Amino acid sequence: MDNPEMNSDTAPQEPANLRFLRRLVTVLTATMISGVILIIALIVMRFNAPPPDLPDSIAVPGGAAAISFTQGPDWYAVTTDANQILIFDRVTGQLRQTIEID
């Protein structure tokens, strides 16, 4: 039962590649945890952001009905049932451009 080659004072050495893998797994785990926390923080920040300014009402010329609405930094657009895209200025609310859809 006594093994003269193995002394209780000396522990077996860990191979270098196993030590590298252990550190790699630890670093990757920390990176993944940080990434998940970052994604959750970004989602929370995005949902808590104030909604964009929308016009109270939009007067669509020609009696057409609005189908959809989209917006850019200084404009918003309305598509109508008359196959038109109406682009309005965000500040003044004036019609900037009309695009006919074929």
C-alpha positions as CSV (number, residue, x, y, z in Angstrom):
1,M,0.0,0.0,0.0
2,D,2.9,2.3,0.5
3,N,4.2,3.7,-2.7
4,P,7.7,4.9,-2.2
5,E,7.6,7.0,-5.4
6,M,4.5,9.0,-4.3
7,N,5.1,11.2,-1.3
8,S,2.2,12.8,0.5
9,D,4.0,16.2,0.4
10,T,4.2,16.3,-3.4
11,A,1.0,16.6,-5.4
12,P,0.9,15.4,-9.0
13,Q,1.5,18.2,-11.5
14,E,-1.3,19.3,-13.8
15,P,-0.3,19.2,-17.5
16,A,0.2,22.5,-19.1
17,N,-2.5,22.0,-21.8
18,L,-5.1,21.1,-19.1
19,R,-4.2,24.3,-17.1
20,F,-4.6,26.3,-20.4
21,L,-8.0,24.7,-21.0
22,R,-9.2,25.4,-17.5
23,R,-8.2,29.1,-17.8
24,L,-9.8,29.3,-21.3
25,V,-13.1,27.9,-20.0
26,T,-13.1,30.4,-17.1
27,V,-12.4,33.3,-19.4
28,L,-15.1,32.2,-21.9
29,T,-17.6,31.7,-19.1
30,A,-16.9,35.2,-17.8
31,T,-17.3,36.6,-21.3
32,M,-20.6,34.9,-21.9
33,I,-22.0,36.1,-18.5
34,S,-20.8,39.7,-19.3
35,G,-22.4,39.5,-22.8
36,V,-25.8,38.3,-21.4
37,I,-25.8,41.0,-18.8
38,L,-25.0,43.6,-21.5
39,I,-27.8,42.4,-23.8
40,I,-30.3,42.5,-21.0
41,A,-29.2,46.0,-20.1
42,L,-29.5,47.1,-23.7
43,I,-33.0,45.6,-24.0
44,V,-34.1,47.3,-20.7
45,M,-32.7,50.7,-21.9
46,R,-34.4,50.3,-25.3
47,F,-37.8,49.6,-23.8
48,N,-37.5,52.4,-21.3
49,A,-36.6,55.0,-24.0
50,P,-39.3,57.6,-24.6
51,P,-41.4,57.0,-27.7
52,P,-40.7,59.0,-30.8
53,D,-42.6,62.2,-31.4
54,L,-45.5,61.5,-33.7
55,P,-47.8,64.1,-35.3
56,D,-51.2,64.5,-33.6
57,S,-53.0,64.2,-37.0
58,I,-52.1,63.9,-40.6
59,A,-54.2,65.5,-43.3
60,V,-53.9,63.2,-46.4
61,P,-54.8,65.2,-49.5
62,G,-57.3,64.0,-52.1
63,G,-59.5,62.1,-49.6
64,A,-57.3,59.0,-49.8
65,A,-57.1,56.7,-46.8
66,A,-53.8,56.1,-45.0
67,I,-52.5,52.5,-45.0
68,S,-49.2,52.7,-43.3
69,F,-46.9,55.1,-41.6
70,T,-43.1,55.3,-41.3
71,Q,-40.6,58.0,-40.2
72,G,-37.1,59.2,-40.5
73,P,-35.1,61.8,-38.6
74,D,-36.7,64.9,-40.1
75,W,-39.6,63.4,-42.1
76,Y,-42.5,61.0,-41.9
77,A,-44.2,59.2,-44.8
78,V,-47.7,57.8,-45.3
79,T,-48.7,55.3,-47.9
80,T,-52.3,55.7,-49.2
81,D,-54.8,53.4,-50.8
82,A,-54.4,55.5,-53.9
83,N,-50.9,54.0,-54.5
84,Q,-49.0,57.0,-53.3
85,I,-46.3,57.7,-50.8
86,L,-46.7,61.1,-49.2
87,I,-43.6,62.4,-47.5
88,F,-44.1,65.2,-44.9
89,D,-41.7,67.5,-43.1
90,R,-41.6,66.6,-39.4
91,V,-41.2,70.2,-38.2
92,T,-43.7,72.0,-40.3
93,G,-46.0,69.2,-41.2
94,Q,-46.0,70.3,-44.9
95,L,-46.1,67.9,-47.8
96,R,-42.5,67.6,-49.1
97,Q,-42.9,65.0,-51.9
98,T,-45.5,62.7,-53.5
99,I,-44.3,59.4,-55.0
100,E,-46.6,57.5,-57.3
101,I,-46.5,53.7,-57.1
102,D,-47.2,51.8,-60.3
